Amino acid sequence: MNGFPLPARRIALFLAVFFAAVAAFAAPPRKYSADELQLISRLASRILVKNHYRGDPPDKSMSHRLYDEYLKTLDPGRIIFTSADLAPFEVRKDDLCRRLMDGDCSFALDLYELYRRRSREFRDFAAAYLKQDVDFTADEYYQYDRSKLPRPADDAERKELWRLRLKADLLNFRMLDRMIKDEENSAAAEKDGKKGKKGKKAPKESPTWKKSPAERLLARLRDVGNTVDRREPIDVLGLYVNSLASALGPHSNYAPPTTDDDFEIHMSLTLTGIGATLTSEDGFIKVVALVPGGPAARDGRLKVNDRIIAVTEENGEPTDLIDMPVDRAVRYIRGKENTRVTLTVLPGDKGRNARPVFIDIVRAKILLEEGAASGKVLKVKGSDGRTRSVGILTLPGFYLDINALRRGDESARRCSRDMEKILEDFKKQRVDAVVVDLRKNLGGSVPEVIYCSGLFMREGAVVQIKGKTGDKKVYYDENPSVTYTGPLVVLVSRNSASASEIFAGAMRDNGRAVIVGDSRTFGKGTVLQVEELADSLKWFGSKLKAGLVTYEYAMFFRVAGGSPQQLGIASDVVIPSITDAMKLGEMFADHHLPWDEVEPVKSANCIPGLEKLIPELRRRSEARIAASKDFAALKQRVQLYLRYRDRENLSLNENTRWKEYEQEKAVNDEIEKLLSDKKDDGDDSDPVLDEAANIASDLAELGGAAENGK
């Protein structure tokens, strides 16, 4: 199998992996001197600015972006700093980037000291306010997303915002308690109704808090305050340099020196937990992705965009995660193997007033091989009455065991080898068509995606990659053999990113496959480079642990010339889904690189006339979807999600909020009723995958095979 050389330390892999940028800065194992901070500042910032694909100079514009990103890191809700607070700092913001590249991080440390003082004032204000009786009958509102709103002008305006924010948080706790009680009553009624029915599992009892809402809110503020107070200068520098990275691009970041335990977890890609990638958004711990084959993915109840608001150890009391830093939240979720943890979750697809769901998961060690490619065969009855076999090849990532490859292990685990075995098995079963499911594929190794593309076509270009200097290279399928030449459908979603977009684009541009699923893919067209700063310091005889920088250093382009960057890959046939209604994708990320294009290269044109089949495939799919009970329920859920997704102001009147919750719950209950017959029969089918299989069957009927793989 063909591959690329992989240097041992500087990881300049042709990786197109989607990195969830989370600010998880653990306390370092030792103190750093002023000279060491200066050295790290200078080295990290220069690597980022000089090597990033964006190529922007460290001028006034870049400095202003750094200023804004650092403020957003410290005060995302715009309630800590007033305009008056920031006036002395505004005059320093024009040359921040140049100063940082010279090793000067004094601005970051000075502003953080003010942030530390204001945070203590907020906690003191909260302690006094929460001793009072709070009125939840007044018609007041609070807007959590204040990113586009002005900062308070003075201390009086700030304290009014503090009052509204505390009232909103306190009401959230009160609402949560009422929702839990409501769920317990519903569960008890459901349990009574299911007595005597064989095979029915009684609903699990929800965890409950012993403390009052006010006590829990104060405890949360103390925990957050402790994190703020305990940060050392190296941690503050980490926040500041990471702000510079974010100003360059959404996948660039800086991770300061961490404990050996966290570093080992990061590098080995193994940990004991539930298998979820998390980030922080509006104070919530939000699920970005699920590790394929991990406990959460196998369980199936936790979804991308769900918000985890509490964690309960077995027989313990819930720990509130709202406003908790991601690194601390992860430590509660992670735990000993074979122990049970219960997550209190607000589903991401059910609006602002989502009722809590309690998901109990047994922790397990998460290994790369658990997320390997898998295959199964579905029987599909076509419009012509014939039953066809459709092979479903699910690929969670374009994985490659790099360490084994470096050791020269010829049996190193790689997705291309696993895919090849599955396709050979499909051929033995004489499948009529194949669906490659990339809906949860966040990316991976570009050499692997190139080889995987060659499994479906005998020759042809796969991807073009252009660096910062404008140098471009075209990568071709160099494998002269072809494994599968039959009708091919590629199923994608807005979560399909990076290397999966290379594969989908190559199959589409070479006329080899029909792309179906969400209206478009994620839209990440950049290639990342990771550098450990200690490698550069070795040249100066230093053994200082200085952290890691990640940055976008190249962009990839389709055979047809356009990059997937920002716009993604458009589907030929759109299948409705909840993810297509979500604001997922590169275009929603701050400072993302814009779409670009290069000259197209000659395509393989594997199936002449494939384009002409798409209108008929689309017509048949739309007719099936219109008649489907599954998709009728999905349509209602999407409408409900859209209704609440963009609502800005939340009522602080408890009766108003409860009525909104009851209305939303009623709609969700109606949606569940539409699907209850299938659930009672034990049918946990995937309607989107089923429809993709139907489209593949139609393609086989209409004649969508490649002649000799060309």
C-alpha positions in Angstrom: 0.0 0.0 0.0 1.3 3.4 -0.9 1.8 6.1 1.8 3.7 9.2 2.8 6.8 9.5 5.0 5.9 10.4 8.6 8.6 12.2 10.6 8.8 11.0 14.1 8.5 14.3 16.1 7.2 17.2 14.0 3.8 15.8 13.1 3.4 17.4 9.7 0.9 14.7 8.8 -1.4 15.1 5.9 -4.2 15.2 8.4 -7.5 16.8 7.7 -8.9 16.2 11.1 -11.6 18.4 12.6 -10.2 19.7 15.9 -12.8 20.8 18.4 -11.1 23.9 19.8 -11.6 23.7 23.6 -9.8 25.8 26.2 -8.7 23.0 28.5 -5.7 24.3 30.3 -4.6 22.1 33.2 -2.3 23.5 35.9 1.3 23.0 35.0 3.6 20.9 37.2 5.9 23.8 38.1 6.3 27.6 38.1 7.6 29.4 35.0 10.0 32.3 35.3 9.5 35.7 33.5 12.2 34.8 31.1 10.6 31.4 30.3 7.2 33.1 29.7 8.8 35.5 27.4 10.5 32.7 25.5 7.3 30.7 25.1 5.3 33.9 24.1 7.8 34.7 21.4 8.2 31.2 20.0 4.5 30.2 20.0 3.2 33.4 18.5 5.9 33.5 15.7 5.3 30.0 14.7 1.5 30.7 14.4 1.8 34.0 12.6 4.6 33.1 10.2 3.4 29.7 9.2 -0.4 30.0 9.1 -2.1 29.6 5.7 -3.9 32.9 6.2 -0.7 34.8 5.8 -1.9 38.0 7.6 0.9 40.3 8.9 1.1 41.1 12.6 -0.4 44.5 12.0 -3.1 46.7 13.6 -5.9 44.6 12.2 -4.5 41.4 13.6 -3.9 43.0 17.0 -7.5 44.1 17.1 -8.6 40.5 16.4 -6.3 39.3 19.2 -7.8 41.9 21.5 -11.4 40.9 20.7 -10.7 37.1 21.0 -9.0 37.5 24.4 -11.9 39.6 25.7 -14.3 36.9 24.4 -12.3 34.3 26.2 -12.5 36.1 29.5 -15.9 37.7 29.3 -18.0 36.0 26.6 -21.3 37.2 28.1 -20.1 40.9 28.2 -21.1 41.3 31.9 -17.7 41.4 33.7 -16.0 44.4 32.0 -17.6 47.8 31.5 -16.6 50.2 28.8 -14.9 52.3 31.5 -12.9 49.3 32.6 -11.5 48.7 29.2 -10.7 52.3 28.3 -7.1 52.1 29.5 -6.6 48.8 27.6 -8.1 50.1 24.4 -5.2 52.5 23.9 -2.8 49.5 24.0 -4.5 47.2 21.4 -3.0 48.5 18.2 0.4 46.6 18.5 -0.5 43.6 20.7 0.5 41.1 18.1 3.9 42.6 17.5 4.5 42.9 21.2 3.6 39.2 21.8 5.9 38.1 19.0 8.6 40.1 20.9 7.8 38.1 24.0 5.7 40.7 25.8 2.6 39.2 27.4 2.1 42.0 30.0 -1.2 43.1 28.4 -2.7 39.6 29.0 -1.5 39.5 32.6 -2.7 43.1 33.4 -6.2 42.5 31.9 -6.4 39.1 33.7 -5.8 40.8 37.0 -8.7 43.1 36.4 -10.8 40.2 35.4 -9.9 38.4 38.6 -11.0 41.4 40.7 -14.3 41.9 38.8 -15.0 38.1 39.1 -14.6 38.3 42.9 -17.0 41.4 42.9 -19.5 39.4 41.0 -19.4 36.5 43.4 -19.8 38.9 46.4 -22.8 40.5 44.6 -24.3 37.0 44.0 -23.9 36.0 47.6 -25.8 39.0 48.8 -28.5 38.8 46.1 -29.2 35.1 46.6 -30.0 35.7 50.3 -33.1 37.7 49.2 -36.4 36.4 48.0 -36.4 36.6 44.2 -39.6 37.6 42.4 -40.3 35.3 39.5 -43.7 36.9 38.7 -42.3 40.0 37.0 -42.2 40.2 33.2 -38.5 40.5 32.8 -36.2 39.0 30.2 -32.5 38.0 29.8 -30.5 37.5 26.7 -27.8 34.9 27.2 -26.1 35.5 23.9 -24.7 39.1 24.3 -21.9 38.7 21.8 -23.5 41.4 19.5 -24.7 43.7 22.4 -22.7 46.6 23.9 -20.9 46.2 27.2 -22.4 48.0 30.2 -21.3 51.6 30.3 -20.7 51.8 34.0 -21.0 49.9 37.3 -24.7 50.6 37.7 -25.5 49.0 34.3 -23.2 46.1 35.1 -24.9 45.3 38.4 -28.3 45.3 36.7 -27.0 42.8 34.2 -25.6 40.7 37.1 -29.0 40.8 38.8 -30.7 39.6 35.6 -28.1 36.9 34.9 -28.3 35.5 38.5 -32.1 35.5 38.3 -32.0 33.7 34.9 -29.5 31.1 36.3 -31.6 30.6 39.5 -34.8 30.2 37.4 -33.0 27.6 35.3 -32.3 25.5 38.4 -35.9 25.9 39.5 -37.2 24.9 36.1 -34.8 21.9 36.1 -36.2 20.7 39.4 -39.8 21.1 38.2 -38.9 19.2 35.0 -37.3 16.4 36.9 -40.3 16.1 39.2 -42.6 16.2 36.1 -40.5 13.4 34.5 -40.6 11.3 37.7 -44.4 11.6 37.7 -44.6 10.6 34.1 -42.1 7.7 34.6 -44.1 6.4 37.6 -47.3 6.5 35.5 -45.5 4.8 32.6 -44.1 2.1 35.0 -47.5 1.4 36.4 -49.0 1.2 32.9 -46.3 -1.3 31.9 -46.8 -3.7 34.8 -47.3 -7.2 33.5 -46.1 -6.4 30.0 -43.2 -8.8 29.2 -40.0 -7.3 27.9 -40.7 -3.7 29.1 -37.9 -2.0 31.0 -39.0 0.3 33.7 -37.7 3.9 33.3 -34.6 4.7 35.4 -35.2 7.0 38.3 -33.6 10.4 37.9 -30.8 11.7 40.2 -31.8 14.5 42.6 -30.0 17.4 44.3 -30.0 17.7 48.1 -29.2 21.5 47.9 -31.6 24.3 47.0 -31.3 26.1 43.7 -29.6 29.1 45.4 -27.1 26.8 47.2 -26.2 25.1 43.9 -25.8 28.3 42.1 -23.5 29.7 44.8 -21.5 26.4 44.8 -21.1 26.7 41.0 -19.9 30.4 41.3 -17.4 29.3 44.0 -16.0 26.6 41.7 -15.7 28.9 38.8 -14.1 31.5 41.0 -11.5 29.1 42.3 -10.5 28.3 38.8 -10.2 32.0 38.0 -8.2 32.7 41.1 -5.8 29.8 40.8 -4.6 30.4 37.3 -0.8 30.9 37.1 0.9 33.2 34.6 1.6 30.2 32.3 -2.2 29.5 32.2 -3.0 33.1 31.4 -0.4 33.0 28.7 -2.1 29.9 27.4 -5.4 31.7 27.1 -3.8 34.7 25.4 -1.7 32.7 22.8 -4.7 30.6 22.1 -6.7 33.8 21.5 -4.1 34.7 18.8 -4.5 31.2 17.3 -8.3 31.6 17.2 -7.9 35.0 15.5 -6.0 33.2 12.7 -8.4 30.3 12.2 -11.0 28.2 14.0 -8.8 25.1 13.9 -5.6 26.8 15.2 -4.9 26.6 18.9 -2.2 26.6 21.5 -2.1 24.1 24.4 0.3 25.1 27.2 2.3 22.5 29.1 0.0 20.0 30.8 0.4 17.3 33.4 2.0 14.1 32.2 -1.4 12.3 32.7 -3.3 14.6 30.3 -0.4 14.6 27.8 -0.4 10.8 27.7 -4.2 10.7 27.2 -3.9 13.2 24.3 -1.1 11.4 22.6 -2.2 7.8 23.1 -5.8 8.4 22.0 -6.9 6.1 24.8 -8.8 7.0 27.9 -11.3 5.6 30.3 -14.6 7.4 30.0 -17.8 7.6 27.8 -16.1 8.5 24.5 -17.3 12.1 23.8 -15.5 15.2 22.6 -16.8 18.2 24.5 -16.6 22.0 24.3 -18.1 24.9 26.2 -20.8 27.1 24.7 -22.9 29.7 26.6 -21.9 28.1 29.9 -23.0 24.6 28.8 -20.9 21.5 28.3 -21.8 20.6 24.7 -21.2 17.4 22.8 -19.1 18.1 19.7 -18.6 14.5 18.6 -18.8 10.9 19.8 -15.9 8.5 19.6 -16.9 5.7 17.2 -17.2 2.5 19.1 -17.0 4.2 22.5 -19.6 3.6 25.3 -21.7 6.7 24.4 -21.8 5.9 20.7 -22.7 2.2 21.4 -25.4 3.3 23.8 -26.9 5.6 21.2 -28.8 8.0 23.4 -26.3 10.8 23.7 -26.2 12.9 20.5 -24.0 15.6 19.0 -25.1 19.1 20.2 -26.6 17.7 23.4 -25.8 19.7 26.6 -24.5 17.9 29.6 -25.6 19.9 32.7 -24.8 17.4 35.5 -22.9 14.2 36.2 -23.8 11.7 38.9 -21.6 8.9 40.2 -23.4 5.7 41.1 -25.2 6.2 44.4 -23.9 9.8 44.6 -25.3 13.3 44.3 -25.3 15.2 41.0 -22.4 17.5 40.2 -23.5 20.7 38.3 -21.4 21.3 35.2 -22.9 24.6 34.0 -20.2 27.3 33.7 -17.6 24.7 34.6 -14.4 24.8 32.5 -14.2 21.9 30.1 -11.0 20.4 31.6 -12.7 20.1 35.0 -16.0 18.7 33.5 -14.0 16.1 31.6 -12.5 14.9 34.9 -15.9 14.3 36.4 -17.1 12.4 33.3 -13.9 10.4 32.9 -13.5 7.7 35.6 -12.5 4.1 36.4 -13.3 1.4 33.9 -16.6 -0.5 34.4 -18.1 2.2 36.7 -21.5 3.7 36.0 -22.1 7.4 35.5 -25.4 9.2 34.9 -25.5 12.3 32.7 -28.3 14.8 33.0 -28.7 16.0 29.4 -30.7 18.7 27.6 -31.2 17.3 24.1 -29.8 19.6 21.5 -32.7 19.1 19.0 -35.5 20.0 21.4 -35.3 23.7 22.0 -34.4 26.0 24.9 -37.0 24.4 27.2 -35.8 20.8 26.5 -36.8 18.5 29.3 -33.9 16.8 30.9 -32.9 13.2 29.9 -31.0 10.9 32.2 -28.5 8.7 30.5 -26.6 6.1 32.5 -23.4 4.8 30.8 -20.8 2.3 31.9 -17.3 3.8 31.5 -14.9 1.8 29.4 -11.4 2.1 27.8 -11.8 3.7 24.5 -9.4 2.4 21.8 -8.9 3.2 18.2 -9.9 -0.2 16.9 -13.4 0.2 18.4 -14.0 2.8 15.8 -13.1 0.7 12.8 -15.0 0.4 9.6 -18.0 -2.0 9.6 -20.3 -3.6 7.1 -23.8 -5.1 6.9 -26.2 -5.9 4.1 -29.8 -4.6 3.8 -32.5 -6.1 1.7 -34.4 -3.4 -0.3 -37.5 -3.8 -2.4 -37.2 -1.6 -5.5 -39.9 0.3 -7.4 -39.8 -2.5 -10.0 -40.8 -5.1 -7.3 -37.3 -6.7 -7.2 -35.6 -7.2 -3.9 -31.9 -6.1 -4.0 -29.0 -6.5 -1.6 -27.3 -3.2 -0.6 -24.0 -3.3 1.3 -23.7 -0.6 4.0 -20.1 0.3 4.7 -19.9 2.6 7.8 -16.6 4.5 8.1 -16.3 6.5 11.3 -12.9 8.0 10.3 -10.0 7.7 7.9 -7.8 6.1 10.7 -4.2 5.0 10.5 -2.1 3.5 13.3 0.8 6.0 13.0 2.9 4.5 15.8 2.8 1.0 14.3 3.6 2.4 10.8 6.7 4.2 12.3 7.8 0.9 13.7 7.7 -0.6 10.3 4.8 -2.9 11.2 3.3 -4.0 7.8 0.1 -5.0 9.6 -0.5 -1.5 11.0 -4.2 -0.8 11.4 -5.6 1.4 8.6 -9.1 2.0 7.3 -8.2 1.3 3.7 -7.3 -2.3 4.6 -10.5 -2.7 6.6 -12.6 -1.2 3.8 -11.0 -3.5 1.3 -11.9 -6.6 3.3 -15.5 -5.4 3.7 -15.9 -4.8 0.0 -14.5 -8.2 -0.8 -17.1 -9.7 1.5 -19.8 -7.7 -0.2 -18.7 -9.1 -3.5 -19.0 -12.6 -2.2 -22.5 -11.8 -1.1 -23.2 -10.4 -4.6 -24.6 -7.1 -3.4 -26.3 -5.0 -6.0 -25.1 -1.6 -4.7 -23.0 -0.1 -1.8 -23.6 2.8 0.5 -20.6 4.3 2.2 -21.9 6.0 5.4 -19.8 9.0 6.3 -22.3 10.9 8.5 -20.2 10.7 11.6 -16.8 10.8 9.9 -14.9 13.9 11.1 -11.8 13.3 8.9 -8.4 11.6 9.3 -5.4 10.7 7.2 -5.2 12.1 3.7 -3.0 9.2 2.4 -5.7 6.8 3.6 -8.5 8.7 1.9 -6.5 8.7 -1.3 -6.0 4.9 -1.1 -9.7 4.4 -0.1 -10.8 6.3 -3.2 -8.7 3.9 -5.3 -10.8 1.0 -4.1 -13.7 2.3 -6.2 -11.9 3.6 -9.4 -9.0 2.4 -11.4 -7.4 5.7 -11.9 -7.9 9.4 -11.4 -7.0 12.5 -9.4 -8.3 12.5 -5.8 -7.3 15.9 -4.3 -5.3 19.0 -4.9 -3.4 20.6 -2.0 -2.0 24.1 -2.0 0.4 25.6 0.6 0.7 29.1 1.9 3.3 30.0 -0.8 0.9 29.0 -3.6 2.7 25.7 -4.4 0.2 23.1 -5.5 0.3 19.4 -5.8 -2.2 16.9 -7.3 -2.6 13.5 -5.6 -3.7 10.6 -7.7 -5.0 7.2 -7.0 -1.8 5.1 -7.6 -3.4 1.8 -6.9 -3.8 0.0 -10.3 -6.4 -2.4 -9.0 -10.1 -1.6 -8.2 -12.1 -3.5 -5.6 -15.7 -2.5 -6.3 -17.1 -1.3 -9.6 -20.9 -1.5 -8.8 -23.4 1.3 -8.0 -22.1 3.5 -5.2 -23.9 6.0 -2.9 -22.0 8.2 -0.4 -24.1 9.2 2.6 -23.0 12.5 4.3 -24.2 14.9 6.9 -23.1 18.3 8.2 -20.8 16.4 10.6 -18.9 14.9 7.6 -15.7 16.9 7.6 -12.3 17.2 6.1 -11.0 13.9 4.8 -14.5 12.6 4.4 -15.2 15.7 2.2 -12.1 14.8 0.1 -13.6 11.3 -0.4 -17.1 12.5 -1.3 -15.7 15.2 -3.6 -13.4 12.8 -5.4 -16.3 10.3 -5.9 -18.6 13.0 -7.2 -16.0 14.9 -9.4 -14.8 11.6 -11.0 -18.4 10.6 -11.8 -18.1 7.5 -9.6 -20.9 8.0 -7.0 -24.1 9.8 -6.1 -23.8 12.0 -2.9 -26.9 11.9 -0.6 -27.8 13.1 2.9 -27.8 16.6 4.4 -27.8 19.5 2.0 -24.1 19.9 2.5 -21.1 18.7 4.5 -19.2 20.5 7.2 -16.9 22.6 5.0 -13.4 22.1 6.5 -10.9 22.4 3.7 -7.8 23.1 5.6 -4.8 20.8 6.5 -3.4 21.1 10.0 0.1 20.9 11.3 1.0 20.2 15.0 4.3 21.3 16.5 5.7 20.6 19.9 7.6 23.8 20.9 10.1 21.7 22.8 11.4 20.4 19.5 12.4 24.0 18.5 13.9 24.7 21.9 16.2 21.8 21.7 18.2 23.7 19.1 19.1 26.2 21.8 19.9 23.5 24.4 16.7 24.0 26.3 14.6 21.2 27.7 11.7 23.5 28.6 8.2 22.0 28.3 6.5 24.7 26.3 3.3 23.2 24.9 1.9 22.5 21.4 0.7 24.7 18.6 -1.7 23.6 15.9 -2.4 25.7 12.8 -3.9 25.5 9.3 -0.9 25.4 6.9 -2.5 24.3 3.6 -5.9 24.0 1.9 -7.2 21.1 -0.2 -9.2 21.5 -3.4 -11.5 19.2 -5.3 -10.7 17.7 -8.7 -13.2 20.2 -10.1 -11.2 23.1 -8.7 -13.3 24.4 -5.8 -12.3 23.8 -2.1 -14.8 22.3 0.3 -13.7 25.1 2.7 -16.7 27.0 4.1 -19.3 25.7 1.6 -18.8 21.9 2.0 -19.9 19.3 -0.6 -23.5 19.7 -1.8 -25.6 16.5 -1.9 -27.1 15.3 -5.2 -30.2 14.0 -3.3 -31.1 15.7 0.0 -32.6 13.5 2.8 -34.2 15.4 5.6 -32.5 15.2 9.0 -32.2 17.1 12.3 -28.5 17.8 11.7 -29.4 19.7 8.5 -31.4 22.2 10.5 -28.5 22.8 12.9 -25.9 25.5 12.6 -23.1 23.1 12.0 -20.2 23.8 9.8 -17.2 25.9 9.1 -19.3 28.9 7.9 -20.5 29.4 11.5 -17.0 29.5 12.9 -15.3 32.9 13.7 -12.3 33.8 11.5 -12.8 30.8 9.2 -10.8 31.0 5.9 -12.9 31.9 2.9 -13.8 29.6 0.0 -11.2 29.5 -2.8 -10.6 27.6 -6.0 -7.8 26.6 -8.3 -7.6 25.2 -11.8 -9.5 21.9 -12.2 -7.7 18.8 -13.2 -8.9 16.1 -15.6 -11.5 13.7 -14.0 -11.7 10.0 -14.5 -15.4 10.1 -15.6 -16.0 6.6 -14.2 -19.7 6.4 -15.1 -20.6 8.5 -18.2 -24.1 9.8 -17.9 -24.3 9.4 -14.1 -25.4 13.1 -13.8 -28.5 12.4 -15.9 -29.7 9.8 -13.4 -29.9 12.2 -10.5 -33.2 13.9 -11.3 -35.0 10.5 -11.4 -33.2 9.4 -8.2 -34.3 12.7 -6.5 -38.0 12.3 -7.7 -38.3 8.7 -6.3 -36.7 9.7 -3.0 -39.0 12.7 -2.5 -42.0 10.5 -3.2 -40.9 7.9 -0.5 -40.1 10.6 2.0 -43.5 12.3 1.5 -45.3 9.0 2.3 -43.1 8.1 5.3 -44.3 8.3 8.9 -40.7 8.5 10.1 -40.0 11.6 8.0 -43.3 13.1 9.0 -42.2 12.9 12.6 -38.8 14.2 11.7 -40.3 17.2 9.9 -42.3 18.2 13.0 -39.2 17.9 15.2 -37.2 20.1 12.8 -39.9 22.7 12.9 -40.0 22.6 16.7 -36.2 22.9 16.8 -36.2 25.9 14.4 -38.9 27.6 16.5 -36.7 27.7 19.6 -33.2 27.7 18.0 -32.9 31.4 17.4 -35.0 32.8 20.2 -32.8 35.4 21.9 -34.7 36.6 25.0 -35.7 34.2 27.8 -38.6 35.1 30.0 -37.8 35.4 33.7 -41.4 34.8 34.7 -41.6 31.3 36.0 -45.2 30.7 35.0 -44.5 31.9 31.4 -41.5 29.6 31.2 -43.4 26.6 32.5 -46.2 27.1 30.0 -43.6 27.3 27.2 -42.1 24.0 28.5 -45.5 22.3 28.6 -46.3 23.4 25.0 -42.9 22.1 23.8 -43.3 18.9 25.7 -46.8 18.3 24.2 -45.4 18.7 20.7 -42.5 16.3 21.5 -45.0 13.8 22.9 -47.0 13.9 19.7 -43.9 13.3 17.7 -43.0 10.3 19.8 -46.5 8.9 19.3 -46.0 8.9 15.6 -43.1 6.5 16.1 -44.4 4.5 19.0 -45.6 1.6 17.0 -42.2 1.0 15.6 -40.6 1.4 19.0 -43.0 -1.0 20.6 -42.0 -3.6 17.9 -38.4 -3.2 18.9 -37.6 -1.5 15.5 -34.6 0.9 16.0 -34.1 1.5 12.3 -32.3 4.5 10.9 -34.7 6.2 8.4 -32.0 8.3 6.8 -29.8 5.2 6.2 -32.8 3.2 5.0 -33.5 6.0 2.4 -29.9 6.0 1.3 -30.2 2.2 0.7 -33.4 2.8 -1.3 -31.5 5.4 -3.5 -28.7 2.9 -4.0 -31.2 0.3 -5.1 -32.7 2.8 -7.5 -29.3 3.5 -8.8 -28.7 -0.2 -9.4 -32.0 -0.4 -11.3 -31.2 2.6 -13.4 -27.7 1.4 -14.2 -25.1 3.1 -12.1 -22.1 0.7 -12.3 -18.6 1.7 -13.5 -17.4 -0.2 -16.5 -14.2 -2.0 -15.4 -13.7 0.7 -12.8 -13.2 3.5 -15.3 
